[in-house]
Amino acid sequence: MENVSAATNAKKQELRTYLSYSLPIDPARVITLTEMDMSYALGSTLVEMDDSKQIVGGLSSHWSMKGDRTYRFQLSEKAKWSDGSKITCTDIKKSFARAKQDHQADLRSLFDRIGSIECINEGQIDIHLKDAEKDGSFLKKLTEPMYGVVKTDASGHLDLGLSSGPFSLQSQSTLELILKKNPHWVHPAEELAESIIIKQPSREASLQGKLQDPWPNIIAAHSLMEEELSARIQAQGFHTWARNLDRTFWFIFMGKKQITEDERGLFLFLAQNLTRQTLMTNLMANLKGYTAGQEVFPRGYALYGETKQEQKGAATLPEIYKSRKLKILISPDRVSKKLQDNLSKAIEQATGKAPEYKEVPISEVSSTAKQGGFDFYAGSVGVADSNLDGALSYFLELNPTSIPSGAGELDFAGRLGRARSLDSEEKRIREFRAIMLDVTRNGYALPLFHFSTTVFARPEIDLSQIPVTDESVSFAKVRFSGK
């Protein structure tokens, strides 16, 4: 009887969900929310953000400054791999070297600041910065999930057989990922799920279909949905976790290093034609859970402009777009059938022609963007990162970039790099804000509305311990209610 009870309990402590992912899994590669969730699951960072967004120890128990350019970290006695062996300074140094080698362009906002990494002994590590540290911004950067410590093999390649995070990767295929609880995690918790099963959703999968499917017990979604579906979810008793306007739906020239005057003209034209009234009557018809907005960041966020957008002169549709349909890259994971239909109506009203769509899973958006073959991408992006430098780095420096740069004041990536050297947080934020205003004023991105990340869970899942300040529902914070 005891074995039966144990087996039943183990099965109960299992999270099951659908998430679109791509292989190989790499915790240092974070473009989608799924990749961020996997990074948090499979790696721990030297320092972390607690629930109140204060920097606390992760794999390091404490740290100190040696002069104004060196951080010394003391590794925690609890810092262990999932097999129980100690995580050493050499391990961390190799992990950073591997991330820099494989993703140097994407992670340059951190590695451009590091001069060298030195092992004082296997329990102490010094990170020497190129420039003097002014206000702890480097520590904040270290909390980002892509800098979680991973195991490397003798050749310096990623080895996910061992994990420093709350879970280890037990198996992976194109159809399914299985994660197993790490009993030696630096923050041990008996309440952690014993295992997590992540299945690849079908291309036809909708939120409504996932909610009707009895297999998943936790479902990632967002607040933007048809009114009828919202009422049905409430009636069925799903537990709900939701942030407050942490996502922006926008049009961007994703994957393009530079854009033409015609492309800028297209977005400026659409910005004038997709007005608040047009959004309400066409694009957002029969949908709820959103707020219209002209800026990338919603009101109340640090990078919200707080100033009225400058009105451009009368914009006309560039000639090259008058004789053909626009081709828009979308992912059904982010653009529902209803939103797609509404988008077609709004674009047709503005340009005279309904657009065509290139549809791919969210896990394939990045690779498709690099290949081109479309006019722009329509989708959503998270904007609630407390690390403002990290948010702009994501927009401007990742490959492929979400927002291309131009010349002079339109060289947004260059301005971001220069802003990092400003001598106060207030000055940096002011310049970050100016960059994002110039992005939208000059037709490099077109934000349309804001909405919220939402997670639905069945009665046996407890989401109450997950702060709404978190960017998503971390697997490590999900608990079981016993129902």
Secondary structure, 3 states (H helix, E strand, C coil): CHHHHHHHHHHHCEEEEECCCCCCCCCCCCCCHHHHHHHHHHCECCEEECCCCCEEECCEEEEEEECCCEEEEEECCCCECCCCCECCHHHHHHHHHHHHHHHCCCCHHHHCCEEEEEEEECCEEEEEECCCCCCCHHHHHHCCHHHCEEEECCCCCEEEEEECCCEEEEEECCCEEEEEECCCCCCCCCCCCCEEEEECCCCCCCHHHHHHCCCCCEEEEECCEEHHHHHHHHHCCCEEEECCCCEEEEEECCCCCCCCHHHHHHHHHHHHHCCHHHHHHHHCCCEECEEECCCCCCCCCCCCCCCCCCCCCCCCCCHHHCCCCCEEEECCCCCCHHHHHHHHHHHHHHHCCCCEEEECCHHHHHHHHHHCCCCEEEEEEECCCCCHHHHHHHHHCCCCCCCCCCCHHHCHHHHHHHHCCCCCHHHHHHHHHHHHHHHHHCCCEEEEEEECEEEEECCCEECCCCCCCCCCCCHHHCEECCC
